[in-house]
Amino acid sequence: FPLLRASARALRRGGMIVGREAAERVGDLDAVVLDALDLFPAESVLLHGIKTFSGARIDEAILDAAAVSSAAGGPLSSVFLRVIENRTDILPAVDSLVYEQEMGLSGWVSGRRVLVGNRRLLENHGVDVPSRDYESRYTHDGRELVYLSTAGELSAMFVVSYLAEEGIMKALRSLTGSGITLLVRTCDPNITPALLAERFDLDEESIRILPDSVGEPYYRMLQEPDPEGEATLATKGK
């Protein structure tokens, strides 16, 4: 009877539970691994403004940021792809892309070192960044900053915000309320346990950011899913 009731509830929501084996395999679940793009889908990240530096052109700054973020995947890529109307064919190639934990991305674009991340990333590479007072003029109402550096110089600052969808919030609160920890893969330095807890009204202790040594293999698995993997529990995606 418990399995029958649980199966009926799952089916109404586009899910499936296959008997006792499913209950035994997932009944004592401790954690769920998620990509940041699952939490902030395409329309959930907004671009409020762009400030350029060192004489950089806005169109070139957007192309550089779009190329690096798109190669890494994640919520920021959707912001820049919207700006260029998903014209990925115009993006320059990115080589030697590296995610530096809690700081951002670095890679080579057209023979130039390009950095996309927070102020710590740029400082770590010896690039001058604006003062904290200057930043505070743009970081009101929950807005965050993403810096772009090209060839060792600060090129642009993007002002973005991350919005929580009600349906996703309810699902996450249900998971964490059941004692399940959220393990989040991200290459966006703005997505931290503190930000996720604030946006989705969660306990910060229930959220962990995966280190890149684990997050990168997980991301590769997402790109090439096993077409014949066993599924004792499955969902259409809702």
ABEGO torsion letter per residue (X at the ends): XAAAAAAAAAAAAGBBBBEAAAAAAAAABABBBBBAAAABBAAABBBABBBBBGGBBAAAAAAAAAAAAAAAEEAAAAAAAAAAGGBAAABBBBBGBBBBBGAEBBBBBGGBBBBBEBAAAAAAAGBBBBBAAAAAAAABGGBBBBBBBBGGBBABBBBBBBBBBAAAAAAAAAAAAAGBBBBBBBABAABBAAAAAAAAGBBAAABBBBBAAAAAAAAAAAABBBAABBBABBBAGX
